[in-house]
Structures are given as C-alpha cells and as structure tokens.
Amino acid sequence: MPVRPEGLLLGPHYTGIRGHAETVEVTAHLGGNTYQFYIRSPFSGKLFRSDGDDVQRAARLREQRGIAPPFAHSLRDLNLAAEGPLWEGQARRLVEDLGCARDCGCAALVVHPGVAGGARQEAVHRAGRALAQALQMVSGEVGILLESRSAPGELGTSPEELAAIIRAAEDDPRLGVCIDTGHLYAAGLLLPERSGRLRDKLERAIGLERVRLCHLNDIVCPAGGGPGSHVRFGMGDIALTGFLDIFRGRLLDGLPLVVETPARQATELGIEMDNIRRLIAVAGQG
C-alpha cells in the first residue's frame, strides 16, 4: 500500500528565530500539518523558552490551523553514551530537553543515541540508563525518539542496536524510533526498490508500534558506504526515482514525515514539500 496524500502528516524542520508562534505560522504557510524544531539554539546551546505567551500562542495557532503536536530535536552533540563524569552532564541535559519539549506541547523529543567511546555493549547500557532516568524524571505523555544513525562509532546504526538501547531503557512505552531515509541508505539498510524488507526488519527487531517518525533526507553516499552529506530532496543518491519506490512501498505507512534536508529558508522548504506531495500523488497512482 503506497503512502496516501489523505491523512498525511508532513511538515518542515524549522526553528523560528522569533519564537514558537513564528514556527507555527511558517508551517501553516507551507501547508504543513506537523513540524520539528531544535529545542536549543544551535548557536548558543541555550534552551528555547517553554513558558509565557509565545508557547500559549503557538498552541492556539496549532489548534486553529489544524497542526498536530510538533517534534523537538536535541542538538546533535548530545552524547547519551558519554563516559565517566561527562555522562552526568549529558544525562542532565537530556532531562532538561525533555522537560522543555513537554512544556512546549511536543509529541516527542528526537535524540541521537550517542557515540560509543569503547565497548558498544557498555555504551548501549549507558545510553539506556540516561533515557530511563529522563523518562522517570519528566512526567507526562511526551516521548523520546531514537534517530537511526550511520556513522562509524555511533550507536543506533541497525534496528537490532536500537532495540538493544530500548531494552536497556527498561522498555519504557514512551520510547520509540525516528527513521531517517538518508542515514538508513548510508548504512546499507535502505534499498528503495526493496523498502518493504526494511519494514519487516524493523517489525522483527523493534516492533512497528515504536517507529513513530520519519526524517526525509536525500544523501550523497554509496549505499553501505558509511556517513554522507544530506542534500536537497531528490538531488542525492536516493534520487526522485528512489523516493518514488519508497513511497510506493509500506515503509512509511502512517508515519509523520519531516523534511530535514539542508533547505532552511521558508521558500526552499516550500519547494521541498511540494515536490514530496507530487511524488506521493504519483506513487498513489502507480
């Protein structure tokens, strides 16, 4: 069953410099009905405010515009598998990020699992401990989504390892997975014409109920060749034909889709989202 335009949740990764309400306005202008934003400033590392009139106005705007609860993203330097005294600081930062995401009305916080400094099994345990601690300390329904990765040394480069981290976090039901098309391709896991096989692999290792978001990224990197560079939609090695195959398959069934390509300006994001909608429409006809 291909991805269908009706009922589709699609939106940009966009962080408004003037606050949460601006991000909602941009999302609505682009015709999106969900979105993702950085929970901290990529420049200063400071948490964005999660109280006051701006957050309340953003919530009202989402309700008026029919926009689903958004997703927050921790900064990429968060390392839940850090060792020694560094781990305490990273674990504390995760608690702060998750609390802020909850107070901003987010569905979930997306995080990178971390980098294994030594033995991977011990790194998996440290990451799981940080996740379990955060979920115990931050009440509410907001979840944490582990993003699939591809670079050497990173945790989460296979469904089996993502499942191991979830087990190390005591199988908390608020814990899930965000799949990233670019990372999956770079890791050699996503062959567009056989995307159904990856779906089956995710179902066996993790359970599809834990796969809760997809980052749409194209990438310049040979399949199985390790980390690559994100590029605009359809301009990388997956290409438009590859995404057409993916949208015709079952991999993304029912998942919210966030455009996480290098496009950052609203006009560029609008082009990306229009191209995705056209491709999904074509996939539904094939």
N, C-alpha and C positions, 0 to 999 in steps of 0.2 A: 504494500500500500504506500504510494508516494506521499510526501508532505503536502498537505492541503492548505490553500490560502485561507479558507474559512476556519476560524478558531485559532489562527496562527498568532503566537506571541513573538513579536520581532521588535528590536529596538537597538539603539546605539550604546557604545561605551562613550560616555560624555560626562565630563565634570565641569559644571558651570563655575566660573571664577567668582560670580556674584552670589552664589549660593544654590541651595537645593531647588528653590522655585524656578530659577533660570533653567536648570537641567530639565525639569518637567516641561517647561514651555518649549524648549528646543525639541524634546522628544515628541511632543504633540505636533509641532510644526512639521516634523519629518514624517508624521503619520505613524509613529511608533506607539506601541501599547505596553511596553516594558522598557527598562534601561538598566545600565550598570554605571557606577561611578567609583572613583577612588575614595576610600574612607579617610585618607590622609592626603595632605598636599604633597605631590611628587617633588616639590622644590624645598619645602621646609621640614617635611615629615610630621607636621602638626596635624592632629585630628581636626576634621571639619566639625563645626558646631552641630550638636544634636538636640539643641533646645531652642526655645524662643520662637518668634513669629515666623521666621523663614521656614522652619520644619513644618509648622502647622499650616502655613500657606501652601507648601508643596503637597501636603496630604490632601488639602481641599481641592487643589488643582488636579491631582491624580483622580480623585473621585469624579470631578466634573468632566474630565476628558476621557474617562474610561481606561485609565492606565493602571496596569497591575502593579502590585508592590515590587519595588526595584531590587537589584542585587548590588551589594557593595563589594569592593575588591581591596584587599590589603595590598600594601606596596610590595614590590617584587623582592625586596631584600629581607623580608621576614623569613627567618630560618627556624622552623619548629624542631629541627634535629640538631641544633647547636649543642655544643658540649660544655660541661663544667658551668662556671658562673654565667657564661653567656646565655645558657638555656633559660635561666630565671628571668632575664630581661626580655627575651623573646616570648616566653610564655605569658609574662605580664602584659606585653604589648598586644598579644592576641586577645586577652581578656578585654582590654580597652577597646580594641577594634570591634569585637563582637558586641559589646555593650552599646557602642555608638551606632552600629548597624541596627540593633534592636530599636533604639530610641528614634532613629530616622525612619522607622516603619519598613525596613527591608525584609524581604523573604529570606535572604541568606547572605552570608559573607563568603566570598571566594578567596581561597588562600592557596599558595604554593606549598606543598608538603615540607620542603626543606632540602638541604644538601647533606649527604652522608659524608662526614669527615673521616670516618673509619669503617668499621664493620657495618654493613647495611642493616642487619637484623637489630643491632643496638640502636641505630639511627631511627628505624621504624618504631621501636619501643619509645624513644624519646619524643618523637612526633605525636604518637598516640597519647602519651601522658599529657602533653601540652593541650591537645584537643579535648581530652576528657576533663581536664581541670577547667578549661574555659567554659565548657558546656555546663559544668556543675555550678560555676560561679555566676553565670549570666542566665537568669531565668527568662521565661517566655518561649515563643514558638520559633524565633529566628534560628536558622540552621547555619552550618558551616559546610561548604562545598570544596573538596579537594580537587584542584585542577590537574588534569593529566599533563605530564611533562615529557621531555625528550632528550635533554642534555645529559651527557655523561656525569655521573656523580649525583644527579638529582634523584630524589625519591618520587615515586608515582609514575614511572615510565612504562608500567604494564598494569593491566587490570588486576592481576594477582597481587602486585605490591600495594596498589590502592586498597584492595580488600584486606591485606595484612595490617595496614595502618588503621583501618576502621575497626578491625578486631582488637588492636592494641588500645583503641579508644573506647573499649568496652561495648562496642556495637551500639553506641547511642543512636536512637532513631532520628535525631536531628542532624546526623552526619550523612553527607551524600557526596556526589561526584559531579564535577563540571568537565565535560569532554571538550577538547579543543581540536578542531579539524587539522590545523597546521601541525600541532605537536604530535597528534596521532599519525599523521602522514610521515613526519620526520622520523618517528620511532619505528616505522615499518609496519605499523598495525592497521593503517587505513589504506586499503586499495579501493579507490572509488567504485570500480565496477563490481567489487565484492564486499560492499559495506555491510551487507547482511551478516557476513561471517563475524565481523567485529561486534555487531549487536549480540549475536549468540554468545560470543566470548565474554562480553560484559555481563550478560544474563547469568552465565555459569559462575563467574568469579565474584561478582558484586551483587547482582540482582538488579533488574531494571528499575525497580522502585526507588533505588538510591541514585540513579542517574537523573539529574534534575535540571540541567542547564547545558547549553552548547555555545561555545565561542566559535563564531565563523571566522576563520582566518585562512588565507592562502599563504603559501610559503615557498621560498626558493631553497630547495634542498632535495637531493636524490632520496627516494624512499629508502628508509633504513640507514640513511647516512648521517644520523645524529642531528644536532641543532642546526637550524637555518635562520633565515630572516623573514619575518612577516612582511607581506606585500599586499597591495590593494587587491580586492576581490577579483578573481579570475585572471590575475596577471602573473601568477606563480606556477609552480609545477603541478598543482592540482588542476588549475585552469577551469574555464567555464564548463568544458565537457565533463571534467571530473565532478564538479559540483552538481551538474545535471544528473549524473549517475547516482550521486549521494542522495539527492532529493527524490529520486525515483525509488530508492530503497527504503528500508524500515528503520535505519539507524536513528534518525531524528524524530521519529513519531512522537508527537505530543510534547516535545521539549521546547521551552522558551529559547529563542535564538538571539544572541547578542553579537552585533558586528564589532569585532575587535581588531580590525585591520589598522594600518598606520594612518588612515583618514582621521583627522581630528577636527577640522572645521565643519560647521553645520552643512555647508553646501556639498562638501566632499562626502560626508556621511549620508546625505540625501541621495546622492548618486549611487552609493554602495547599496543602500536599502532598496532603491528602485530596481537595480539590477537583480537583486536577490528575489524580489517579488516576481519579476518577469520570468526568472528561471524556474521558480516554484510553479508558476502558472503553466509553463511549457511542460515541466515534469508531470503535472497532473493530467496533461492531455495525451502523454505517451503511453 
